Amino acid sequence: MFVYLSRHYLTYNINNMEKTLVLLKPSCVQRQLIGEVLNRFERRGLRIAGMKMMQLSDEILREHYAHLVNRPFFPSLAASMQASPVVALALEGVDAVQVVRAMAGPTNGREAAPGTIRGDYSMSNQQNIVHASDSTSNAEIELKRFFRDDEILDYTIGTFAFIYGDGEANR
């Protein structure tokens, strides 16, 4: 999609934007932090391309955490992720994977710096508020796991010209 912004006389190709998956985990949902965490992503300039609340099945957890299924802590992890629904987000922006990972902070909330989502809201390695894709290739796989193609939407936000400088979104 090309967007013409008359204020700056620029044309942006927003089809080149990177997408990433974020899960607002049960620790986020149960502590009623959904709005605060979502607000942080939006204030940063990331666009919500998809969002839904869902209860995770054993099947999707085994697929999503395939690299951890044989670890002794997997049953505890699975139970934690099924304690309540999660909110799945497809976020979009320039370097979205890297930006979201930096915003989330290290997996262990006790090691996360203040100002990061985990640093501000988590004291745990497991109850750590969010899952964020760790690479563009994993983001693509994970987005397909949690969203159908028709659930990822393409639209323009009115503040686009004030989020990116001239040429930044056309990479």
C-alpha positions in Angstrom: 0.0 0.0 0.0 1.3 3.4 -0.9 0.3 6.4 1.2 0.4 10.0 0.0 0.9 12.4 2.8 0.1 15.9 1.6 1.6 17.7 4.6 5.1 16.4 3.7 4.5 15.6 0.0 6.0 12.2 0.6 4.9 8.7 -0.5 5.6 5.8 1.8 5.5 2.2 0.9 4.1 0.6 4.0 4.2 -2.9 2.5 7.8 -3.1 3.5 7.1 -2.8 7.1 8.3 -5.7 9.3 5.7 -7.6 11.4 6.2 -9.4 14.7 4.2 -11.4 17.1 3.6 -10.4 20.7 1.6 -12.5 23.2 0.3 -10.7 26.3 0.7 -13.6 28.6 -1.7 -14.6 31.4 0.5 -12.7 33.9 -0.4 -9.5 31.9 -4.0 -10.4 31.5 -4.6 -11.4 35.1 -2.8 -8.3 36.4 -5.0 -6.1 34.2 -2.0 -4.6 32.4 -3.3 -5.2 28.8 -4.0 -1.5 28.2 -0.8 -0.3 29.7 1.4 -2.6 27.7 -0.6 -2.1 24.5 -0.3 1.7 25.0 3.5 1.4 25.2 3.7 -0.3 21.8 1.3 2.3 20.2 3.1 5.3 21.8 6.4 4.0 20.4 4.8 4.1 16.9 4.1 0.4 16.2 0.9 -0.3 14.3 -1.5 -3.0 15.5 -2.1 -5.1 12.4 -3.9 -7.8 14.3 -5.2 -8.5 17.8 -7.3 -11.2 19.4 -7.8 -12.8 22.8 -7.6 -16.6 22.8 -7.2 -19.5 25.1 -4.1 -21.5 24.2 -4.5 -25.3 23.6 -2.0 -28.0 24.4 -1.4 -28.4 20.7 -0.5 -24.8 20.0 1.7 -24.7 23.2 3.6 -27.8 22.1 4.2 -26.3 18.7 5.1 -22.8 20.0 7.4 -24.1 22.6 8.7 -27.2 20.7 12.2 -26.4 21.7 11.2 -26.7 25.4 8.7 -29.6 25.4 11.3 -32.1 26.8 12.6 -29.8 29.5 11.5 -30.6 33.0 9.8 -27.2 33.5 7.6 -27.5 30.4 4.5 -28.7 32.3 4.7 -25.7 34.6 5.2 -23.3 31.6 2.2 -24.8 29.8 0.0 -24.5 32.9 1.1 -20.9 33.3 0.3 -20.1 29.7 -3.2 -21.7 30.1 -4.1 -20.0 33.4 -6.2 -17.4 31.4 -6.6 -16.2 27.9 -3.7 -14.4 26.2 -3.9 -11.5 23.8 -2.1 -12.2 20.5 -0.8 -9.1 18.7 0.6 -8.6 15.2 2.6 -5.4 15.4 4.1 -3.6 12.5 6.9 -1.1 12.0 10.4 -0.5 10.7 12.6 -3.1 12.5 9.6 -4.2 14.5 11.2 -7.4 15.8 14.2 -5.6 17.2 12.2 -2.7 18.6 9.7 -5.0 20.4 12.5 -7.2 21.8 14.3 -4.1 23.2 11.0 -2.8 24.7 10.3 -6.1 26.3 13.7 -6.5 27.9 15.4 -9.8 29.0 13.2 -12.8 29.6 13.9 -12.8 33.4 12.1 -9.8 34.7 14.6 -9.5 37.6 17.3 -8.9 35.1 15.3 -6.4 32.9 16.1 -2.7 33.2 13.6 -0.3 34.4 11.8 1.3 31.5 11.4 -2.1 29.7 8.1 -3.9 29.9 9.5 -6.7 31.9 11.7 -4.4 34.0 8.6 -2.4 35.0 6.1 -5.2 35.5 7.9 -8.5 36.1 9.9 -10.2 38.9 9.9 -13.6 37.2 11.5 -15.6 34.4 8.2 -17.4 33.6 5.5 -14.8 34.7 7.2 -12.2 32.5 4.2 -10.4 30.9 5.0 -10.8 27.2 6.3 -13.1 24.6 8.1 -11.4 21.6 9.4 -13.1 18.5 13.2 -13.3 18.5 13.9 -13.0 14.8 12.1 -12.0 11.6 12.0 -15.6 10.4 10.5 -16.8 13.7 8.0 -13.8 13.6 6.8 -15.0 10.3 6.3 -18.6 11.6 4.7 -17.4 14.8 2.3 -15.0 13.1 1.0 -17.8 10.9 0.6 -20.0 14.1 -1.6 -17.4 15.8 -3.3 -15.5 12.9 -5.0 -16.4 9.7 -4.0 -14.3 6.7 -7.4 -12.4 6.8 -6.8 -11.5 10.5 -3.7 -9.4 9.7 -5.1 -6.0 8.4 -3.5 -3.4 6.2 -4.5 0.2 6.9 -2.8 3.5 7.4 -2.6 5.3 10.7 -3.0 9.1 10.5 0.2 9.8 12.4 2.4 7.9 10.0 4.3 10.9 8.8 5.1 11.9 12.3 6.5 8.5 13.3 9.1 8.0 10.5 11.4 10.5 8.8 11.7 11.0 5.1 12.7 7.7 3.5 12.9 5.6 6.7 9.8 3.5 5.8 10.9 2.8 2.3 13.7 0.4 2.9 
